[in-house]
Amino acid sequence: MMTKEIVVATMTRARDEEEARTLEAALDILRSHRLRVFATDGGSTEGFLARLTSLPGFTLRTSSGAPGLVRQVKSSIAAALGEGAQAILYTEPDKAWFFRHGLTRLIECWRLAAQPGLVLAARSPASFATFPPFQRRTEGLVNDLCERLIGHRGDYSYGPFVMDGALAARVLTMPDDIGWGWRTCLFGLAGRLGYSQSWYIDDLPCPEDQRSESFGDRLHRLKQLEENSNGLLRAAVSPLDPDPSTNVRFGETAPRIPR
């Protein structure tokens, strides 16, 4: 049974007051669980940043240089590890339904795990069906590719998951341009390293205001599919070392891809 303290790593970006209100409402639910939260902001309004900075138990960093998804994720994880975190719950910041209905059970599943590794939040088939068609198609393909390469069937695409601190440290070795592929790369590396992987499955429906998709949304999902596929490829061909601090960084001595 896992007894390690769990902290949260996330990222924020509120470009206007509407986004700020949405994120603040979700983060207020997250904070109600009394977990330490480490967040890195990617360019929000000054008022939003000021309000986040004043929150108890909330450590906020701002992106140095050009903002970017992976830089934000790495910054938040580095801050959590720097404070001695042994287990990290990664999540996007706008998962209000999950924070209210699923977060506690995800943590319970982690604590009941027999060995360190990964526990992912997963949508039931009925709740997965509430997401837009193109999103279901691309995320379903990502889930299928992960199953075939990693060897475990499950929902790899919903978002939140808990990871062991030693595994989280490997995220810090990833290149900034890997995009959303950082997640599938981590899952693939965990599989190669022998970490356990399991899922907490629940009713986690698509928010009502996100159930339609524009052409731009479909292009975004297509880009995510490319990044997730590339993340799996990097995980499959990257050298491994038990110690993340001495691990060869991606792209330095990548072996030939099997044909």
N, C-alpha and C positions, 0 to 999 in steps of 0.2 A: 504494500500500500504506500502511495506517495505522500510524504509529509512535508515536502518543500513548500516554502512560501511562494505564492504566485503573484506577480506584478503584471501590469498591462503596458504594452508598447503599442502606440498608435501614431497617426499623423493627422494634421488638420490643415484646412485651407478654406477660408470663408471669403469669397470675393465680393459679397454684398450682404446687406442686412438679412435678406431672406435665407441665404445659406447659413449665416451666423445664427439665426434663430433655430434653424433645423438642427445644426450641430450642437448648440448649447442645450437644447432639449434632450438630445440623445446622450450627451456627456453627463448631464445631470443625473440621468438614470444610471449610467455606468458608475458614477461616484457613489451612488447610494449603496453599492456593494462593499464599500470601505476597502477598496483595493488601491494600492499606490499606482498612479498612472504617469507614464513617461511619454510625452508627446513632442513631436517636432513639427513646427508650422512652416508651410511652404508659401507664405505670402498673403496673409489675411488682413482685414481691416484693423486699424489701430484700436478701435473700441473693442473688437472681439478679442484681440490679444491681451488687452488690459484686463478684461473680465476673466480670461483663462488664467492669467498670472496670479490673480487673487484667490484662486480656488485652493482650499486645503488639500494636501495629498496629491497635488497635481504639479509635476515638474515639466516646464515648458522650455523647449529649445527653439531657436529659429534657424532656418537653413542658411549656411554660409555659402556665399557665391551663388551660382545658378541653382534654383530649386529643382527638385526632381523627386519622384516617388521613392526610388531606391535609396537616395541620400537621406531622405526623411526616415525611412524604415531603419536604416543602419544607425542613424544618429540616435533614435529612440532606444534601439536595442543596446547600443553602446552605453548609453546613460544608465539603463537598467542594470546591465552587467557591472558597470562601474560602481554601482551601489550594492553589489553583492548578490544580485538576483540569481536564484538557482532554477527558477522555472518562469517562463514568460508567456503570457497570453497575448498573442497578436490579434488585432482586429482593426477593420476600418472604423472610422468614428461615427458613421451615420446608421449604425445597426440598432436603432431604438427598440424594435420588436425583439430582437435577440437579447439585448441587455435586460429587457423586462421579463422575458419568458424563458430564455435558454441559457444564459450565462452561468447561473448557479449550477445547473445540471451538467454543463460542460466541465466545470471545476470539480464537481463530484466524481465524474467519470475519470478525470485525471488522477484524483486522489485514490481512487480504487484500482488504478493500473498497477500491475505487478512489477513493472520495470520502467525505467525512464525511456522517453521517446516522444511520440506525438499523439495527441488526441484532437481530432478535427470535428467541428460542428458540421452536421450534414442535414440536408433537406429531405423530408419524406417524399415519396413519389407524388403524393397529392399536392404538397406545397411547391415542389419543383415545377409542377404543371401550371402554376400561377405566374411564372416568369414569361417574358416575351418570347415568341417562337425562335427568333434568330439567336437570342441569348441561350435558350435551351439547346439549340443545335451546336453552337460552338463550345459551350461548357460541357455538354454531353460528350463531345469528341475529346476534350481535354481529359475528362474522367476516364474515358475508355483507353486513351493513350497511357495514362498513369497506371491503370490496372495492368495493361499488357507489359509495361516496362518494369514496374515496381513489384507487381505480383499480388497486390491487394485491391479488392474491389471496394469502391466507395465514392463519396462526393468530395472531390478535391477542390471544388471551385466556389463554395459558398463564401468562405472568408475566414472567420475566426478559428483559431486553433491554439492549443497549449503545447509548448515545446520545452524540452530540457535545456538548461542553461548552456551546457557544453555543445549541444547541437545549434543553439541560437548563435553561438560565437562564430559558426561557419558562415553565417550571413554576412559578417563583416569582411570576408575575403572575396565577396562577389563584386563584379564590375558594376559601375553605376548605370551602364546602359542596358542592363539585362531586363529592365522593366518589370512587368508582372511575372516574368519568368523566374524571379527570385524564389517564388513560392514552390513551383514545380521542381526547380533545381534543388531546393532544400529537401523536398519530399523524396526525390530520387537519391540524393546523397544519404539520407536517413536509411533508405532501403539497402543501399550498398554497404553501409556501416553496421547493419544489423539492429538498428533501433526498432522498437515496437511501434506499430501504427494501428490506431483504432478510431472508431467514430461514435459520436453521440448523435443519434438521429431523432429529429423532432419536427413538429409542424412549424416551419419557418418560412412563411409565405412572402411573396414579393410585395413591397409597399404599394398601396393603391395608386399613388402618383407616379410609379415607375413601371406600370404594366403596359404602356404603349412604347413603341420604339420608332425613332426617326431614321432616316438614311444615315445621318451622322452617328447615331447610336450603333447601327449595324457595322459601320466602318470601325468604330471603337472596339467592338467585340471581335472583329476580324484581326485587328492589331493585337489584341490580347491573346488570341489564338496563336498568332505567330510567336509572340513573346513566350507563352507557356510552352510551346513546342521546342523553342530554342533552349529554354531552361532545362527541359528534360534531356535534351541532347548534351548540354554542358555537364549535367550530372552523370551521364553515362560514360563520358570520355575523360573526365577530369581525374588526375592523380589523387589518391587518398593518403592521408596521414592521420594517425590517431590523435595527434596534437594539432588543433586548429592554428596555433601560433606559428607552426612550421609548415603548414600546408602550402603546397605550390598554388599560387594564385591562378585563376582561370585565364587561359590564353597564353601563358608563358611557355609551357612545354606540353601543350595538348597533343595527345597521341593521334595517330591516323584513325579516321573514322572507318569502322568496318564496312565492307561493301557486300 
